[in-house]
Amino acid sequence: METTKNYILSKEAAEKKIRRMALEVTERNFNEPQLILAGIKENGVIIANKVAAYLSEVFKGEIIVIEIRIDKKQPEFATLNPKIDFSNKTVLLIDDVANSGKVMLYALQPLLAGYPKSIQTLALVERTHKNFPVALDYIGLSYSTTQDEHINVEVEDGQVLGAWM
């Protein structure tokens, strides 16, 4: 059975939203000497790299992208690649879709262990059903769904192709 993709975000709209969020990140963090972008593997890393590319046009500090590996079905253990020092640094946690907030909450564990100065959160798409207390600082698109609906962000070759239900 073939899945019908109901696109809620086109490739062009996704790019504009990622650029806008990068500008918001720059505006909020303009005095920071360094930003660490922690993308949740897979799609979160791709979005982190896209944000980093736009940040590099306007942000004057150093930009570092790292990957958080987490099993979304059993998220108790999150690992960082590469492991770096977060002490007194600003970290931006990035994922493609914020559904219940569970994955982002568990992804915070290795970040908190490094005693960062601050942690901010970014997602391309936010669903309005939160089961865990995770608030997003930067949101590309907030979309109301039923509990049974699922949002997918489609990526290919490092590009965001859109989001669909």
HELIX and SHEET records of a PDB file:
HELIX    1   1 LYS A   11  ARG A   28  1                                  18    
HELIX    2   2 ASN A   43  VAL A   58  1                                  16    
HELIX    3   3 LYS A  102  LEU A  112  1                                  11    
SHEET    1   A 3 TYR A   7  SER A  10  0                                        
SHEET    2   A 3 GLN A 159  TRP A 164 -1                                        
SHEET    3   A 3 ASN A 152  GLU A 156 -1                                        
SHEET    1   B 6 ALA A  78  ASN A  81  0                                        
SHEET    2   B 6 GLU A  62  ILE A  70 -1                                        
SHEET    3   B 6 GLN A  34  ILE A  40  1                                        
SHEET    4   B 6 THR A  90  ALA A  98  1                                        
SHEET    5   B 6 SER A 118  ARG A 127  1                                        
SHEET    6   B 6 TYR A 138  TYR A 143  1                                        
END                                                                             
